[in-house]
């Protein structure tokens, strides 16, 4: 089981994942996965999830597997107090995942990943840490 302040990073690009992980404060344990199968979502409860939409390089190798698939898994497995940060650069995909999660009752923030997103992500993570 992940510690209470645990976060999940769903990102299939190694460079983006490294940049995002660099934003994570020391007090937050982060699990990084390229695909976030329902298994990890069923096994662990997270305080926060950072979600990409385009998961072309994911471990599943399935082109139909997207952030929307992961969002559906989040809806099935995570408590509604879990905070979501969608960092996808795909505007229509990010919107689909955002709407699915919002309708399910999650608190969701959406910003496409770039160097400028690092500061808002750090703030989001610090707030997440304060909630834990």
C-alpha positions as CSV (number, residue, x, y, z in Angstrom):
1,X,0.0,0.0,0.0
2,X,1.3,3.5,-0.9
3,X,1.7,5.9,2.0
4,X,-1.2,8.4,2.6
5,X,0.6,11.2,0.8
6,X,1.3,9.0,-2.2
7,X,0.9,10.2,-5.8
8,X,0.7,8.4,-9.1
9,X,2.3,9.7,-12.2
10,X,0.9,8.2,-15.5
11,X,3.3,9.3,-18.2
12,X,4.8,7.2,-21.0
13,X,7.5,9.7,-22.0
14,X,10.7,9.3,-20.0
15,X,11.9,12.9,-20.4
16,X,8.5,14.4,-19.4
17,X,8.3,12.0,-16.5
18,X,11.7,13.1,-15.3
19,X,10.7,16.8,-15.5
20,X,7.5,16.1,-13.7
21,X,9.1,14.0,-11.0
22,X,11.6,16.9,-10.4
23,X,8.6,19.0,-9.2
24,X,7.6,16.5,-6.5
25,X,8.3,17.7,-2.9
26,X,10.4,15.3,-0.7
27,X,7.5,14.4,1.5
28,X,5.4,12.8,-1.3
29,X,6.1,9.3,-2.4
30,X,5.5,9.0,-6.1
31,X,4.8,5.9,-8.1
32,X,5.5,6.3,-11.8
33,X,3.9,4.1,-14.4
34,X,3.7,4.3,-18.2
35,X,0.3,2.7,-18.3
36,X,-1.4,2.6,-14.9
37,X,-3.3,-0.6,-15.5
38,X,-6.4,-1.1,-13.3
39,X,-4.2,-3.5,-11.2
40,X,-2.1,-0.7,-9.6
41,X,-5.3,1.4,-9.2
42,X,-7.1,-1.4,-7.5
43,X,-4.1,-2.3,-5.3
44,X,-3.3,1.2,-4.1
45,X,-5.2,4.4,-3.1
46,X,-3.6,7.7,-4.0
47,X,-3.9,11.2,-2.7
48,X,-3.2,12.6,-6.1
49,X,-2.8,11.4,-9.7
50,X,-0.9,13.2,-12.5
51,X,-2.3,12.0,-15.8
52,X,-1.2,12.2,-19.4
53,X,-3.6,11.3,-22.2
54,X,-1.5,10.1,-25.1
55,X,0.1,6.9,-23.8
56,X,1.5,5.6,-27.1
57,X,4.7,4.3,-25.5
58,X,2.8,2.6,-22.6
59,X,3.5,-1.0,-21.5
60,X,0.2,-2.2,-22.9
61,X,1.2,-1.5,-26.6
62,X,-2.5,-0.9,-27.3
63,X,-3.1,2.2,-29.3
64,X,-6.7,2.4,-27.9
65,X,-5.2,2.7,-24.4
66,X,-5.3,6.4,-23.4
67,X,-5.7,8.7,-20.5
68,X,-9.4,8.3,-20.9
69,X,-9.0,4.5,-20.2
70,X,-7.0,5.4,-17.1
71,X,-9.6,8.0,-16.1
72,X,-12.2,5.3,-16.3
73,X,-10.1,3.1,-14.0
74,X,-9.6,5.9,-11.6
75,X,-13.4,6.4,-11.4
76,X,-13.8,2.6,-10.6
77,X,-11.1,2.4,-8.0
78,X,-10.1,5.7,-6.3
79,X,-11.8,7.6,-3.5
80,X,-13.3,10.9,-4.6
81,X,-10.9,12.8,-2.3
82,X,-8.1,11.8,-4.7
83,X,-7.0,15.0,-6.6
84,X,-6.2,14.8,-10.3
85,X,-3.8,16.9,-12.4
86,X,-4.1,16.3,-16.2
87,X,-0.9,17.4,-17.9
88,X,-1.6,16.2,-21.4
89,X,-0.7,18.4,-24.4
90,X,-3.6,16.8,-26.3
91,X,-6.4,19.4,-25.8
92,X,-9.3,17.2,-26.9
93,X,-8.0,14.1,-25.1
94,X,-7.4,16.1,-21.9
95,X,-10.8,17.5,-22.1
96,X,-12.4,14.0,-22.4
97,X,-10.5,12.8,-19.3
98,X,-11.3,16.0,-17.5
99,X,-15.0,15.8,-18.1
100,X,-15.2,12.1,-17.2
101,X,-13.4,12.6,-13.9
102,X,-15.3,15.8,-13.0
103,X,-18.7,14.1,-13.7
104,X,-17.6,11.3,-11.4
105,X,-17.0,13.8,-8.6
106,X,-13.2,14.3,-8.6
107,X,-11.4,17.6,-8.2
108,X,-9.5,18.0,-11.4
109,X,-6.9,20.5,-12.7
110,X,-5.9,20.6,-16.3
111,X,-2.7,22.2,-17.8
112,X,-0.7,21.0,-20.8
113,X,2.8,20.1,-19.8
114,X,5.5,22.6,-20.5
115,X,8.3,24.4,-18.6
116,X,5.7,26.9,-17.5
117,X,3.6,24.2,-16.0
118,X,6.2,23.2,-13.4
119,X,5.4,26.0,-11.0
120,X,1.6,25.4,-10.9
121,X,2.3,21.6,-10.6
122,X,4.6,22.3,-7.6
123,X,1.8,24.4,-6.0
124,X,-0.7,21.6,-6.7
125,X,1.6,19.0,-5.1
126,X,2.3,21.2,-2.1
127,X,-1.5,21.6,-1.5
128,X,-1.8,17.8,-2.0
129,X,0.9,17.3,0.7
130,X,-1.0,19.7,3.0
131,X,-4.2,17.6,2.6
132,X,-2.5,14.3,3.5
